[in-house]
């Protein structure tokens, strides 16, 4: 049997190590990319909140930007 004897018994461990290495590399790439881009300072405008006292009509549901 020789060197092939322990292939099946160590296959799972080797696959887990490969997966961990792949995830570590991806995390490093992501961190590097985020550091290169810099912090995001632009804020998205908030959508208008619905008035809880106003009933929702069929017209509002079909054309909410009508106002």
Secondary structure, DSSP 8 states (H G I E B T S, - for coil): -GGGTTHHHHHHHHHHHHHHHHHHHHHHHHHHHHHHH--------------TTS---HHHHH-TT--
